[in-house]
Amino acid sequence: MPLVAESIENLERRIDDLRASVRRAVIARDQPRARALRAELRGAERSWEQVLTDLADDADVEAQPSEPDAPLVSVREQVHHALTLLSAPAAPKLIAEVHGAFFGSAATGLAAGRLTHLRRDEERSFRTARHSRPYYLCSALTADHLAPARGLLAVSTWPLERRIIGPLSPRVDFLTATIKVAEQAARIREECAGVARLLRRFATTIPGAAEGYEFVDPAVVIKAAQAELDMHAAEDRSQREAAAERARRQMDGAEQLFGSRLRVIRGTA
């Protein structure tokens, strides 16, 4: 397991480096290099997703929740594990439920106030020594004001567009998270009550996803969620891309992660 964790951290550092290289190539108008770097970046992100899936599968087979000497996982890591599985910004309650269902232990200390302090600690760390960590827990940003979206956390290694919250984004993110939860549930070889409850909670708000009371089929949930997602994805993507482009023009690196600050304009009537 330590080797897997090290592999994930190495991939995250590589992804961060590739993102920076893509940005430099775009600024330099070196389109061939930008295309090549983007392809390399997509490959690294696919590898990262596969390693994470393998890690979750291993945890499901090998974890022994009743062992008193099980290693403790920091709140920061708990949040990162859950957000990575969801692949979308999420609130503390959902983060705690996802971590408890899939990683075999209750996510402790994830009250909204606690995570507010955690996010502020992440921002201070980033502003003090930028990119010294493989990832940061940051804010989702509102599309209109590019300010922190209340109660939503994201991961710094995600594309800026994924961290933007537009008018359709809450539903789109919910459907995206539903698909990810269902995909992970389908990989679990043994029945898990916590996962089944979580999947049912997602499915009951999606037309056609919960066909029976006793059992929710992950494949049915994925199909129903994807059908609704296809209706909203293009418009939501367009809104997010427009806001992300505005953010890149107007905001520095820290603000793109943690949101804009209200500025006082002096000398006005």
Phi, psi and chi 1 to 4 in degrees:
 res  aa     phi    psi   chi1   chi2   chi3   chi4
   1 MET       -  -41.3 -164.7   67.9   69.4      -
   2 PRO   -59.1  -35.0  -25.8   36.1      -      -
   3 LEU   -67.4  -37.9  -68.6  177.0      -      -
   4 VAL   -64.2  -44.5  175.4      -      -      -
   5 ALA   -60.4  -40.7      -      -      -      -
   6 GLU   -64.8  -39.7 -178.7  179.9   -3.5      -
   7 SER   -62.3  -41.9  175.7      -      -      -
   8 ILE   -62.2  -45.4  -71.2  177.8      -      -
   9 GLU   -63.0  -39.7  -70.3 -169.9   -2.7      -
  10 ASN   -63.3  -42.4  -71.3  -21.9      -      -
  11 LEU   -64.6  -39.0  -79.8  169.0      -      -
  12 GLU   -65.9  -38.8  -71.9  170.5  -19.5      -
  13 ARG   -64.0  -42.0  -68.2 -170.2 -172.0   96.2
  14 ARG   -63.1  -41.3 -177.0 -179.0  171.6 -153.4
  15 ILE   -62.7  -44.0  -72.1  169.2      -      -
  16 ASP   -59.2  -44.4  -78.3  -16.8      -      -
  17 ASP   -63.8  -41.5  -69.4  -17.9      -      -
  18 LEU   -66.1  -39.7  -74.7  169.2      -      -
  19 ARG   -59.9  -44.0  -70.7 -171.9 -170.9  -77.5
  20 ALA   -63.9  -39.0      -      -      -      -
  21 SER   -67.4  -39.6  -62.7      -      -      -
  22 VAL   -61.0  -44.4  169.1      -      -      -
  23 ARG   -60.8  -43.8 -176.8  174.6   65.2 -109.4
  24 ARG   -64.4  -38.5  -72.5 -166.9  -67.0  -91.0
  25 ALA   -67.0  -38.7      -      -      -      -
  26 VAL   -66.2  -43.7  169.8      -      -      -
  27 ILE   -61.8  -37.9  -67.7  173.1      -      -
  28 ALA   -79.4   -1.0      -      -      -      -
  29 ARG    59.5   31.6  -59.1 -175.3 -178.0  -82.5
  30 ASP   -94.0   81.0 -171.9  -15.1      -      -
  31 GLN   -64.4  -42.2  -64.9  -56.2  -39.6      -
  32 PRO   -58.1  -44.1  -25.7   36.1      -      -
  33 ARG   -67.5  -38.5  176.8  166.2  174.1   75.7
  34 ALA   -61.4  -42.0      -      -      -      -
  35 ARG   -64.4  -43.2  -77.6 -166.7  -64.3  -90.8
  36 ALA   -64.2  -41.4      -      -      -      -
  37 LEU   -67.9  -37.6  -72.6  168.1      -      -
  38 ARG   -62.3  -41.3  -77.4 -166.0  175.9  104.5
  39 ALA   -62.5  -42.5      -      -      -      -
  40 GLU   -64.6  -38.3 -171.8  175.8   -8.5      -
  41 LEU   -63.6  -43.8  174.8   60.6      -      -
  42 ARG   -61.3  -39.4  -73.6 -167.8  -66.4  -90.6
  43 GLY   -64.0  -41.8      -      -      -      -
  44 ALA   -64.9  -39.4      -      -      -      -
  45 GLU   -66.4  -37.3  -71.7  173.7  -25.4      -
  46 ARG   -64.2  -41.8  -75.5 -167.1  -63.8  -90.6
  47 SER   -61.9  -40.7  -62.3      -      -      -
  48 TRP   -62.4  -43.5 -179.2   79.2      -      -
  49 GLU   -62.0  -40.3  -67.7  -79.6    0.7      -
  50 GLN   -67.0  -42.0 -174.8   58.2   53.4      -
  51 VAL   -62.6  -41.2  170.9      -      -      -
  52 LEU   -63.6  -41.1 -172.4   76.2      -      -
  53 THR   -61.7  -44.1  -63.5      -      -      -
  54 ASP   -61.2  -39.1  -66.8  -16.7      -      -
  55 LEU   -63.9  -43.0  178.4   62.1      -      -
  56 ALA   -65.6  -39.7      -      -      -      -
  57 ASP   -62.9  -44.2  -70.5  -15.5      -      -
  58 ASP   -62.5  -39.8  -69.9  -16.5      -      -
  59 ALA   -64.0  -36.9      -      -      -      -
  60 ASP   -67.0  -37.7  177.2   58.2      -      -
  61 VAL   -78.6  -40.6  173.2      -      -      -
  62 GLU  -100.7  -20.7  -60.9  174.9    2.7      -
  63 ALA   -64.3  140.2      -      -      -      -
  64 GLN  -124.0   89.7  -59.3  -68.6  -26.6      -
  65 PRO   -58.7  -25.7  -22.1   32.3      -      -
  66 SER   -82.4   -8.3   60.3      -      -      -
  67 GLU   -69.2  125.8  -67.9 -178.2    0.0      -
  68 PRO   -70.7  -21.6   24.7  -33.9      -      -
  69 ASP  -100.0   19.8   57.8  -13.0      -      -
  70 ALA   -61.3  139.7      -      -      -      -
  71 PRO   -65.0  138.8   21.9  -32.2      -      -
  72 LEU   -78.1  143.9  -64.9  175.6      -      -
  73 VAL  -112.6  132.0  178.6      -      -      -
  74 SER   -64.5  156.4   70.1      -      -      -
  75 VAL   -57.2  -40.3  170.3      -      -      -
  76 ARG   -58.7  -44.6 -175.8  174.2 -172.1  -92.0
  77 GLU   -69.4  -37.5  -70.5  172.9  -58.7      -
  78 GLN   -58.9  -46.3  -68.8  176.7   34.6      -
  79 VAL   -62.9  -43.7  174.6      -      -      -
  80 HIS   -63.7  -43.5 -175.9 -116.2      -      -
  81 HIS   -58.1  -48.1  -69.9  165.4      -      -
  82 ALA   -66.9  -44.8      -      -      -      -
  83 LEU   -64.1  -37.2  -74.1  173.5      -      -
  84 THR   -64.4  -40.6  -60.8      -      -      -
  85 LEU   -65.7  -44.1 -169.9  151.6      -      -
  86 LEU   -69.1  -32.7  -68.9  167.8      -      -
  87 SER    61.5   27.1  -61.6      -      -      -
  88 ALA  -157.0  152.9      -      -      -      -
  89 PRO   -55.8  145.4  -25.3   35.1      -      -
  90 ALA  -148.5  161.4      -      -      -      -
  91 ALA   -91.0  160.4      -      -      -      -
  92 PRO   -54.1  -41.9  -27.6   34.9      -      -
  93 LYS   -60.6  -45.8 -177.9  179.4  179.0 -178.7
  94 LEU   -67.6  -39.4  178.6   57.6      -      -
  95 ILE   -57.7  -44.8  -70.1  169.9      -      -
  96 ALA   -65.0  -42.0      -      -      -      -
  97 GLU   -65.4  -42.0  -69.9  174.9   -8.7      -
  98 VAL   -66.0  -44.2  168.3      -      -      -
  99 HIS   -63.8  -42.0 -168.5  -81.5      -      -
 100 GLY   -64.0  -37.6      -      -      -      -
 101 ALA   -73.4  -42.8      -      -      -      -
 102 PHE   -99.3  -23.0  -75.3  102.5      -      -
 103 PHE  -112.2   11.3  -62.8   96.6      -      -
 104 GLY    78.9    9.0      -      -      -      -
 105 SER  -152.5  151.6   62.9      -      -      -
 106 ALA   -68.8  136.0      -      -      -      -
 107 ALA   -81.2  103.6      -      -      -      -
 108 THR   -85.6  152.8   58.1      -      -      -
 109 GLY    74.4   21.5      -      -      -      -
 110 LEU  -101.7   33.1  -64.2 -171.7      -      -
 111 ALA   -65.0  152.3      -      -      -      -
 112 ALA   -55.4  -42.9      -      -      -      -
 113 GLY   -63.0  -40.0      -      -      -      -
 114 ARG   -62.8  -41.8  175.7   73.2  178.7  -85.8
 115 LEU   -72.4  -26.4  -70.7 -169.5      -      -
 116 THR   -62.6  -44.0  -62.5      -      -      -
 117 HIS   -65.2  -38.9  -69.7  -59.4      -      -
 118 LEU   -62.4  -44.3  176.5   62.4      -      -
 119 ARG   -63.8  -38.8 -168.0 -154.4   61.7   77.6
 120 ARG   -65.7  -38.2  -71.6  172.3  179.7  166.0
 121 ASP   -62.1  -40.6  -71.0  -17.5      -      -
 122 GLU   -62.9  -41.5  -64.8  -75.4  -69.8      -
 123 GLU   -65.3  -43.0 -178.6  174.1    0.1      -
 124 ARG   -61.5  -42.0  -80.7 -166.3  -67.0  -90.7
 125 SER   -62.6  -42.8  173.6      -      -      -
 126 PHE   -65.6  -43.1 -178.5   84.8      -      -
 127 ARG   -70.8  -26.7  -69.2 -177.9 -178.9  -84.0
 128 THR   -77.3  -44.9  -59.5      -      -      -
 129 ALA  -144.6   88.8      -      -      -      -
 130 ARG   -62.2  135.8  -62.3 -165.1  174.9 -163.5
 131 HIS    62.0   23.7  -54.8  -62.2      -      -
 132 SER   -77.0  -15.2   61.2      -      -      -
 133 ARG  -111.3  153.5  -63.3  175.7  175.6  178.5
 134 PRO   -66.9  -24.0   20.9  -32.2      -      -
 135 TYR  -154.5  161.1   68.3   87.1      -      -
 136 TYR  -129.8  145.3  -67.8   85.1      -      -
 137 LEU   -85.8  118.0  -59.1  175.9      -      -
 138 CYS  -127.2 -171.6   59.3      -      -      -
 139 SER   -93.7  147.4  -55.6      -      -      -
 140 ALA   -77.2  148.9      -      -      -      -
 141 LEU  -115.6  137.0  -54.5 -179.4      -      -
 142 THR   -69.5  140.8   60.9      -      -      -
 143 ALA   -68.7  -30.5      -      -      -      -
 144 ASP   -79.6  -48.1   49.1   -1.3      -      -
 145 HIS  -107.6   -5.2  -60.3  -59.4      -      -
 146 LEU    55.5   35.2  -58.8  175.6      -      -
 147 ALA  -103.4  162.8      -      -      -      -
 148 PRO   -59.1  129.7  -23.8   34.0      -      -
 149 ALA   -75.8  125.2      -      -      -      -
 150 ARG   -58.8  124.6 -175.2  176.1  179.3   84.0
 151 GLY    76.9    9.8      -      -      -      -
 152 LEU  -117.0  131.1  -66.4  178.2      -      -
 153 LEU  -111.1  151.4  -73.9  176.1      -      -
 154 ALA  -139.5 -177.6      -      -      -      -
 155 VAL  -118.8  135.7 -178.0      -      -      -
 156 SER   -62.9  -26.2   63.6      -      -      -
 157 THR   -78.0   -8.8   53.7      -      -      -
 158 TRP   -72.3  151.8  -68.1   -8.8      -      -
 159 PRO   -58.3  148.5  -20.7   31.4      -      -
 160 LEU   -56.2  -38.6  179.1   55.9      -      -
 161 GLU   -58.0  -37.2  -71.4   78.9    0.0      -
 162 ARG   -70.3  -23.4 -163.2 -168.1  -56.9 -177.2
 163 ARG   -91.7   -1.6  -65.1 -173.5  -81.1  107.5
 164 ILE   -87.6  140.3  -64.3  -72.0      -      -
 165 ILE  -116.5  105.9  -57.0  -63.2      -      -
 166 GLY   -99.0 -171.4      -      -      -      -
 167 PRO   -59.4  -36.9  -24.5   34.3      -      -
 168 LEU   -94.2   -7.9  -64.1  173.5      -      -
 169 SER   -62.7  -39.6  -59.3      -      -      -
 170 PRO   -56.1  -42.9  -28.7   37.6      -      -
 171 ARG   -71.4  -42.3 -172.6   60.3  179.8  174.2
 172 VAL   -60.9  -43.9  166.8      -      -      -
 173 ASP   -66.1  -36.9  -73.8  -13.4      -      -
 174 PHE   -62.8  -44.3  177.4   83.9      -      -
 175 LEU   -67.2  -39.5  -65.1  166.9      -      -
 176 THR   -61.3  -45.9  -61.0      -      -      -
 177 ALA   -63.7  -38.6      -      -      -      -
 178 THR   -58.5  -46.1  -60.5      -      -      -
 179 ILE   -62.3  -43.8  -67.9  170.1      -      -
 180 LYS   -64.2  -42.8  -65.7  -62.5 -176.6 -179.3
 181 VAL   -63.2  -43.7  166.1      -      -      -
 182 ALA   -65.1  -41.0      -      -      -      -
 183 GLU   -61.0  -43.2  -71.7  174.4  -15.1      -
 184 GLN   -68.8  -37.6 -165.2   64.4   32.3      -
 185 ALA   -62.4  -36.6      -      -      -      -
 186 ALA   -67.7  -23.8      -      -      -      -
 187 ARG   -80.3  -18.1  -62.3 -172.6 -176.5  101.4
 188 ILE   -75.4  125.2  -63.1  176.5      -      -
 189 ARG   -82.9  -22.1  -71.5  176.8  -76.3  -81.4
 190 GLU  -116.7  148.1  -63.4 -179.4    2.8      -
 191 GLU   -63.9  133.8 -175.6  175.9  -10.8      -
 192 CYS  -129.1  117.7  175.6      -      -      -
 193 ALA   -62.3  -39.6      -      -      -      -
 194 GLY   -63.5  -42.8      -      -      -      -
 195 VAL   -65.8  -42.4  171.8      -      -      -
 196 ALA   -61.5  -41.9      -      -      -      -
 197 ARG   -64.1  -43.2  -76.5 -165.5  -59.8  -89.5
 198 LEU   -63.8  -44.7 -179.2   65.5      -      -
 199 LEU   -63.0  -40.8 -176.4   59.4      -      -
 200 ARG   -64.1  -38.9  169.4  161.4  -72.7  -77.7
 201 ARG   -61.7  -39.5 -171.7  165.5   77.4   78.4
 202 PHE   -66.6  -45.9  -84.6   96.9      -      -
 203 ALA   -67.8  -32.0      -      -      -      -
 204 THR   -66.3  -15.7   52.0      -      -      -
 205 THR  -101.0    7.5   65.2      -      -      -
 206 ILE  -118.3  120.6  -58.9  172.5      -      -
 207 PRO   -55.9  127.9  -25.3   35.0      -      -
 208 GLY    82.0    4.4      -      -      -      -
 209 ALA   -91.1  -29.5      -      -      -      -
 210 ALA  -113.2   94.6      -      -      -      -
 211 GLU   -84.9  -28.0  -66.5 -170.6  -24.1      -
 212 GLY  -133.9  157.1      -      -      -      -
 213 TYR   -76.8  -37.1 -177.0   80.0      -      -
 214 GLU   -77.4  -34.2  -66.0  -63.1  -28.9      -
 215 PHE  -141.1  134.7  174.2   73.7      -      -
 216 VAL  -110.8  121.3  176.4      -      -      -
 217 ASP   -83.2  119.6 -174.4  -14.0      -      -
 218 PRO   -55.2  -37.0  -26.5   35.2      -      -
 219 ALA   -64.4  -40.2      -      -      -      -
 220 VAL   -66.1  -41.6  173.4      -      -      -
 221 VAL   -61.8  -45.3  174.3      -      -      -
 222 ILE   -59.9  -45.4  -68.1  169.9      -      -
 223 LYS   -63.1  -44.3 -177.3  177.5  180.0 -179.9
 224 ALA   -68.1  -42.7      -      -      -      -
 225 ALA   -65.7  -40.5      -      -      -      -
 226 GLN   -65.6  -37.4 -171.9   64.2   56.5      -
 227 ALA   -61.5  -43.6      -      -      -      -
 228 GLU   -72.5  -37.2 -175.3  179.5  -14.9      -
 229 LEU   -60.7  -38.8 -178.8   60.8      -      -
 230 ASP   -61.6  -24.9  -70.0  -18.1      -      -
 231 MET   -73.8  -29.1  -61.7  170.3   57.0      -
 232 HIS  -111.3  -18.4  -53.9  -58.6      -      -
 233 ALA   -60.7  -44.8      -      -      -      -
 234 ALA   -63.9  -46.6      -      -      -      -
 235 GLU   -65.5  -42.1 -176.0  176.1   -4.3      -
 236 ASP   -63.2  -42.2  178.3   63.2      -      -
 237 ARG   -61.3  -42.1 -173.8 -176.3  -50.8  112.9
 238 SER   -62.0  -43.6  175.7      -      -      -
 239 GLN   -65.1  -41.1  -67.3  167.9  -14.1      -
 240 ARG   -67.8  -41.9  -75.3  174.6  140.0  160.9
 241 GLU   -63.5  -39.9  -72.0  174.5  -11.8      -
 242 ALA   -64.0  -43.5      -      -      -      -
 243 ALA   -67.4  -38.2      -      -      -      -
 244 ALA   -65.8  -38.7      -      -      -      -
 245 GLU   -64.9  -39.1  179.7   59.5   31.0      -
 246 ARG   -64.5  -40.3 -176.9  159.3   47.9   88.1
 247 ALA   -63.6  -40.9      -      -      -      -
 248 ARG   -65.1  -31.8  -67.9 -173.1 -178.7   99.3
 249 ARG   -76.7  -35.5  -68.8 -163.7  -49.9  -93.9
 250 GLN  -102.2  -18.2  -61.7  176.0    1.0      -
 251 MET  -123.1  149.9  -54.8  167.9   77.7      -
 252 ASP   -83.2 -178.9   62.0   21.0      -      -
 253 GLY   -60.8  -42.1      -      -      -      -
 254 ALA   -65.9  -41.2      -      -      -      -
 255 GLU   -67.4  -33.1  -71.2  177.6  -33.1      -
 256 GLN   -65.9  -23.6  -71.2  179.2   32.7      -
 257 LEU   -92.4  -38.5  -69.5  179.6      -      -
 258 PHE  -118.0    0.1  -60.0  100.3      -      -
 259 GLY    98.0  162.5      -      -      -      -
 260 SER   -80.9  157.5   62.0      -      -      -
 261 ARG  -105.2  144.3  -55.0  -81.1 -171.9 -177.0
 262 LEU   -70.4  129.7  -69.5  176.3      -      -
 263 ARG  -108.3  133.6  -64.7  176.2  174.0   84.5
 264 VAL   -86.8  123.7  177.7      -      -      -
 265 ILE   -99.2  112.3  -58.6  176.7      -      -
 266 ARG   -87.4  157.7  -57.9 -174.0 -179.3  -80.7
 267 GLY    85.4    9.2      -      -      -      -
 268 THR   -97.6  157.3   57.5      -      -      -
 269 ALA   -71.5      -      -      -      -      -
